[in-house]
Amino acid sequence: MEKSKLTHSCKAVIIGGSAGSIEVLLKLLPALPETLTYALIIVLHRKHTAESALAELLTSKSRLIIHEVDDKEPLKTGKVYLAPADYHLLIEHSLVFSLDASEKINYSRPSLDVSFESAAEVFGPELVGILLSGANADGTAGLKAIKRAGGLIVVQKPETARVAYMPQQAIQEANVDYVLDIFELARLLNLLNN
Amino acid sequence: MIEEHDLDLLLNDLFELYGYDFTNYARASLKRRVQRILTLDKFPSFAELRYRLRSDEPFLKHFVEELTVNVTEMFRDPGFYKVLRQDVIDNLRAKPFIRIWHAGCSTGEEVYSMAILLKEANLLHKSLLYATDLNPTVLEKARRGFFSLSEMKQNSENYIASGGVQDFSSYYTAHYGQVKFDESLSEKMIFSTHNLVSDSSFNEFDLILCRNVLIYFDKALQERVLRLFYDSLAQLGFLALGTRETLRFSSVEPKFKQFSQEKIWRKVS
């Protein structure tokens, strides 16, 4: 991974995952600096349970506050956002979040594809999409959309994922830029910080 | 994905030909909805969808039905209904008459949930539930009070999680994969089309529920609708929104006081 390739301006990083992803985030988030030069958006398949428990758990491991998104909340550089349970998370060109409670996609709400595609449309080449562990094919179409819009796409090394199916699917179907283990993913998130 | 420019043309057609104004709907979600119709109905191109909409009025009904989101369930978000049951309804008990507005009621699941809560609190006899939607087809379904039997397992679980202690199946009779809810519930409901984009206030209410409707609107339209709700609420009336909807980004916020973390506010000035 050459540093020169990563100096392109990055306005947002979107991380998606399913089964086995929370444990990865619990390792990635502590490695993040206190000040981020991009917005970090996290979309996870999760149970519709106690509202802010997951955001609190992630925040407890980070120097940053991980905040669950409200509808029409402004998207700001330096902030970390978590998609709420049971809504699709979309981004408007005016840089506010929109939520959507419509039909599940890939048996999931939030669907990673929906958020990835929406982010690709807004951020184009200034977006980095990262797909983590999971047992479902959600996310692959979204990564392709990010790539088509000129963004960088990265997946967790399947051998390091608790459930390898999701990253494997992306490696097969999308023209992935990097396949990284957890340590390398943490390094990437820091390199993208300018 | 369809182009912004094409979507503008389509929205313009809908307004000019049929009077439906979707221009202030949240764009990202609206675009997905149109894209979904293109795929589901197998239109070979966007131009063909546009032509069909312009030339085939019955298709419009189908289009509007598919464009708007009608995903709902009874006692959706049981924690919310628990607060309604335990705290909000008690505040209405002293009223001689209780008026409730379900704005954007879709197929009516939440209206029936409300009627069950009121009945169990022994308040249904002096309540009226106004249920509105822009979409006549879903209203017709709500009015008839038939629901799919397969949904009753989830509904019943939600009911119990919301603090319900009756046998949920005592509220309906099942036949041939469908259930019909008791008419003692529906006789206090008034169904009517109402478009939050263009129609005005039509009564004064003690409680307005509008859950997971505002998310489909942009900020300007949300502002309009929240004003409309403010104007339609009695002093100390309650406003209930969806789990991730908020007054935080709106100018009416100072006129309300948050009553519960479950996205319920009270009009205080």
Interface residues (C-beta under 8 A of the other chain):
Chain A: E51 E68 V69 D70 D71 K72 E73 P84 D86 Y87 H88 L90 I91 E92 H93 V96 S98 L99 D100 A101 S102 E103 V114 E117 S118 E121
Chain B: M1 A26 R27 A28 S29 R32 R33 V69 V71 N212 L214 I215 Y216 D218 K219 Q222 G242 T243 R244 E245 T246 R248 F249
